[in-house]
Amino acid sequence: MNKKILVTGSVAYDVMLGYDGSFADAIDPAAIDSLSLSFFSPHYARHHGGTGANIAWSLKLLGEDPLLVSSVGKDGREYTSVLDERGIDTSRIEIIEDKVTATAIVGTDSKERQITFFHPGADSHGTWPDLSQDRDDFAYAIVSPRDTNAMVSGMEWCDKFSVPVIFDPGQQIIAFGEDALDRLVRMGSVLIANQYEWDLVKKKLSCDEKSILELVPLVIVTLGDKGLIVIDENGEQKMNACKSVNVVNPTGAGDAFRAGLLKGFVAGWEVIDACKLGAAMGSLAVESEGTLLPAIDIDEVKVRVEQAYKTELPAIG
């Protein structure tokens, strides 16, 4: 029997807004103390999203069996029904009846820059479930952005039961103090962040690309359409991006990447091969308005990898 992947992260509704211009052009650094801006958004959409749900969804498309740990509010049953229909195990999603489900409002400009406001809703009131009887069922885990207390609980649980885990602090980095962040990074098997988040980590922990390896054995820094950087005992390795046919919305690309990465890790692939699968998944995600892909064609994924990296992926089980 295939082992499960433990996924914890937000289950949220995404409100997607698009701005036909540049956020950077509208912000005057000299007037930052009196910042007051409004961006006209002719593009609007509302979707199912959230880091945990996005990752679990893509893992299911890749043939894996994720267990999703999260919380939703009184308006969340419709969402859990969607996940149930996909075959995702939602038995550990807690429903908080007097709260609303987390909501992300994501503004994207014409240069794919994003500004996000996130209301945690029910996720701030959830509890970590008792998974002690399930420990042997998990091959890997990921702790992705959600309520910080739940993230700490997830990392501590994986550390206690020796489950290899990707620590994906995301936008929650700013919510962790230096000591807390240091402790959580040390618990992880992998630290993953985008370039902005990685710069924050280095600043908070007073580390660089070399000294971070004293805390965690593997760091992956995603660079959007510029690719990614793998940092491990062999040094730094830069990898170019897997190109998309048509970029519709970059939201969710990072979560799709993480699903591909986990798929490769569970299969025992080399890190670079797992990153290639992740990059191909991310390239598919940006071609969709929402973050939950209706389906994937494994043959197309393989072709994208071959075109981008001139190599074939290992067999995808």
Beta strands, then each sheet from edge to edge (+ up, - down):
strand 1: 4-8
strand 2: 12-18
strand 3: 43-49
strand 4: 66-73
strand 5: 93-96
strand 6: 102-108
strand 7: 114-119
strand 8: 138-143
strand 9: 165-167
strand 10: 190-194
strand 11: 219-222
strand 12: 228-232
strand 13: 235-239
sheet 1: 5+ 4+ 1+ 8+ 9+ 10+ 11+ 12- 13+
sheet 2: 3+ 2- 6- 7+
end
